[in-house]
Amino acid sequence: MAAQFWRDKRVFITGHTGFKGSWLTLWLHRWGAEVYGYSLPAPTNPSLFHLARLQNCVQTTTGDVRDLKHLSDTMAAVQPDVVFHLAAQPLVRDSYNTPIDTFAINVMGTAHVLEAVRHTPNVRSVIVVTSDKCYENREWLWGYREDDPMGGHDPYSSSKGAAELVTSAYRRSYFQQGGDTKAAIATVRAGNVIGGGDFANDRLIPDFIRALEKEEAVSIRNPHAIRPWQFVLEPLSGYLQVAQKLYESGQQFAEGWNFGPADTDLQTVSQLCATFNHSLQKNEVQPVEVRLESQAGAPHEAAFLRLDISKARQRLDWIPKMELYTALELTAQWYGGYINNEDLRALSESQIEFYQNLT
């Protein structure tokens, strides 16, 4: 059982105050892990980290992955069993405005984490979280496989492709059998993650909630764009599974892994908007008017993106457990709780419990 494996494990998470990092922190805390976080303060206000009162779930060190010495000293003091590297500049459109910071955080930050691991002898398992956008996107209908070329049209996507190359170089140079350390390293690539507690700019669901609070229409840029939407706990379950495999079996699983939705859940932006509005109404929340934003002068964004998850299905026996409709229902439920001032820690834990009980 996964819960039994994680009990009393020392887990070090970079970026634990972010959206996915907060859900991962709460899940590991529920399973009895000793969670240590290294991150800048929560990147948004409000944030899941504070709304769900996660401060008491994790021992936090405030720090920047660009600071190698501080990061290394912190990791050495913790001597974790498992490391999850989630800290990142995570937004495509922001990367056009801050390309140097994006490359510094996403590329050199990854190198710093791996360098810190190299000098922390207790670490056995490392998960580096990149993105589905790490692939050279040819806008084709087929899903990208783990051995397809890295690339990236924009600074964000390129930085994630580069983080994959950095990880591969470190793995081959220092973490192979007989290398400097016993740690095994995998990269994980997921699609457009949705769920309660995301308040980032230029993301569809958070834009919906901000429009709802301001009683305004939400503007969408690419109504016909197709994305691999999935509930936040879906890829996290894959990350946790790979981390356990690395710990137990070592280099056999030290490679890249895709975690995406079923092909039947690929929807356009406009379809997702309509379904999410329906889910909001079911949770007694007013639907939001949707308007098309002009694309004149807008930066490039991919029109079609899909992941091939055959390897995870075959070698990990991992499959997505939740249909997109249910994912949107849970997301609407969470934001309904937020609007109605409910206990968001309890609501988040109930959604983790619900997900674990799915077959």
N, C-alpha and C positions, 0 to 999 in steps of 0.2 A: 504494500500500500504506500502511496506517495506520502501521506501524512506521517507515517511511521519513519520513512527515510529522512524527512526534513527535521524531525524533532531533535532539538539541541544542536543542529548544524549551525556553524558560524557563517553567516552569509553577508557579503559586502556588496552593496548596490550603489553604483554611481547614478546620479539623476533620480534619486528616490522621491524627490518632492514633485516631480512631473506627473503627468496623467497616468501613463503606464507604470511608472515607478511606484506611484502611490498604491495602485491596485496590487502590484506585486508585493509590496511591503505588507499590506494588510493580509493577503493570502498566506504568505510565509509566517507571519505572526500567528495567525489562526492555527497553523500547523505546528507551532511550538519551536520555530527556528529562532536563533539569536540574530536579529537583524541589525546591521550597522550600515548607515547611510553616509555617503559623501556627495554633497551637492551644494550648489548655490541655493539661496532662498527660493521658495516656490515661484515659478515663472509667471504666474497669473494671480490676479486678485479679483474674484475669489479663486480658490483652488481646492481640489479634492483633498489634498494633504491636510489643510486646515479645517475644511468643512466636516471631514470624517474623523477629526481629532487623532491623527496618526502620530502625533509627537510622542505619545507614550507607547508606540509599537516598535520604535526604532531608536537606536543610539546615533544621533546625528552629529556629523562633523561638517561645518560649513566650509566649503572649499571649491576650487575651480580645477577642472581636469587639465587646464593649461599650466598649472603649477606643479611640476613634476616632484619637487622635493616634498612639498606638503602632502601630496597624494601618496607618495612612497612611504613617508613616515607614518601616515595614518594607517595605511594597509599593513605595514610591518607591525604596528602596535596591536592591530586586531588579529592578525594571523588567521584569516578566514579559511574555511574549507572550500567555499564556492564564491565566485565573483560574477556578478551581472553588471555589464557596462551598458547603461542606458543614457548617460549624460550626453546631450547633443544640442545643436541648433537644429530644430526639427521641421522648419517651415520652408517650403520651396520659394514662396514670394519674398520672404525676409532675406533669403540668400542672395537675391538680386541686389538688395540694398546694402548688405553687409557680407560681401564675399570673403574678405580676409578673415573676419571672425568665424564665418562658417567653416572655412578650411582649417583654421587654427583649432577650433573646438572639435570638429568631427574627424579630422585626420590626425593632427598631432595629439589631440586628447586621447584618441584610441592608442596611439603609440605610447603615450605616457602610462596608460593603464597597463598595457602589456609589459612595459619595462618595470613597473612596480611589481607586477606578478612575478616576473623573472627573478626578483630578489626577495620574494616572500615564500619561503620553502614549504609552508603548510598548505598552500593552495593546490587543489586537485582538479578543479573544474572551473572553466571560464566560458561565459556566454557573452559574445560581442553582438549587440543588437544593431543591425544596419537598417536596410529598407528594401522594399520591392523596387524602388527607384534606382537601386545600384546597377541595374542591368542597362546595357545599351538598347534603348527602346526603339524598335523598328516599326511600331504602331501596327503590328500584325495581330492576327486573331489567335495565334497559338500562345499557350502559357510559357513563360520563361522557366527554364530548368536551371538547376544549380550550377551546371557547367557552362552556361551561356556567358558570352563576354560581358565584362563590366564596362560601364560607360557613364553617360549622364549629360543631358543637354544643358542643364542649369547648374549653378554652383552647389546647391544642396545635393542633387542627384550625383554629380561628379564626386563630391566629398564622400558620399557613402560608398561609391564604387572604389574610391581610393582607400577608404577604411578597410574594405575587404582585402585589397592588395597588401596593405600594411599588416593585417592579421595573418595573411597567408605567409608573408615573409618571416614574421616572428615565429609562426608555427614551424616552418621548415628549418629555421636557423637555430632555434633555442628549445622548442617544445616537442620535438620528435623523440622517439624511443632512444634513450641514452643521452638526451640533451641535458641542458642546465638544470631542469626542474621536472618534477613528476606531473605538473599540470597538463591537462588536455584542453584544447581551445576549439570552440565551434562558433561560427557566425550564424545568425538567424535573421530571416528576411520576411517581413509581413506586409500586408496591404494597408488599406485605409481603415484604421481602427476606430470604432465608435463605441460609446458607452457613457454612462453618467460621470460627471466630474471633469469633463474636458471643457476648458474655457479659453483655448488658444485662439489667436487671431487667424482669419482666413481659413477656417475650417467650417464645413457646412453645418454640422449640428450646433456647435457653439454660436455660429452666426444666427441660426434660428432662435436660440434662447435669448441672445442680446436683442434681436428684433422684437421678440415677444415682450421682454421687459420694458422696452421703449415704446411699445405699441406702434411699431413701424413694419413696413414690408421688408422681407429679406431679399437681397440681391444675389442672384446666381450668375456665374460667369460662363460656364460650359454645360448647358443643359443636356447635351447629348453625349458628354464624356462618360465612359464606362470605367468604373473602379472596382477593385476587389474588396468591397465592404465586408467587415466582420466585427463581431462583438469583441471587446477588449480581452475578455478571459480566454478566448479561443487561442490566439497566438501565445499568450502567457502560459497556457497549459502546455503548449509545445516547447517553450523555452525551459520550463521546469522539467519536462520529460528528458530533453537532451542533456540538461545539466546533471540529472541523476545518472543517465547512461555514461557520460564522461567520467563521473566520479567512480562508477562501478566497473566500467570496461575500458577506460582510458582512450587511447588513440583510435580505436575502432570507429568512434563516432565524431572524431575531431575534423569537421569539414563544414561546408555550408548547408543550410536547411531552409526550405521554403515552408511557410505556414500561411495558407490562404483559405478562402471560402470555397464551397462547392460551386461548380460552374452554373448551377441553377440560380445562385444568388448574385450573379453579376447583373447589376442594374445601372441605368443611366442616372445622372444627377437629378433630372426632373422626376423620374420614377421614385427615387428615394425621397424626394421632397413630398410627393403626394402621399406615400406610405407613412412617413413620419408625422405629417399633419393628421392623418387618420389615427395614429397611435396617441398623439397628444389629446385629441378629442375623447378617446376612450378613457383617458386619465383625467377627464374634466378640465382640460387646459385648452384655452382658446387657440384655434389653428392660426397659422401665420400666412399672410399674403406673400406670394412669391413673384418676384419681378426679374426680368432678364437684364443684366448689366451690360453696357456697351463694352466691346472688346477692342475698341480703337486704342492702339498703343500699349495694350496689355502684354506682359511678358509671356513667353511660351510656356504652355502646360500640356502634358501628354493627353491625347484624346482617348487612348485605349491602353489598358494595362491589366495583365492577368498573370497569375502564377501557376505553375505546374507543381502540384503537391504529391505527385506519385511516389517520390522517394520517402517522404515522411509516412505516407500510407503503408508502404511496403516494409520499410525497415524499422519504423517505430510503432506501427499499428496505430498511428495518429490520424484521426479524421475530424473535420469540423462537426461539432455536435448540435449546433444551433442554427436554425434557419434565419435568414435575414429579417423576416417578419417578426420573429420572437426577439431578435436583437434590438430591433427598433421599439418593440413594446417595452422591454426592460429599460432602454435608454429614456423613453418618454416617462416611464414610471419614476426613474431617478430624478429627472429634472422637475417632474411634478412635485416630488417630495422636497426638492430644493425651493421651489416657488412657494410651497405651503409650510415651509419652516419645520419639516419633519426631522427626525433623528437620522442623519445621513450616514453615520457610522453603522447603525443597526440596519439601515436599508441596504448599504453596500455589502454587509456581511450576509444578509438574506439572499442577495443575488449571487454571491459566491456559493452559498449552500445550494441554491437552485441549480446552478451550473454543474456543480459536482454530482448532483443526483440525476442529471441527464444521462441517457444511455445511447 
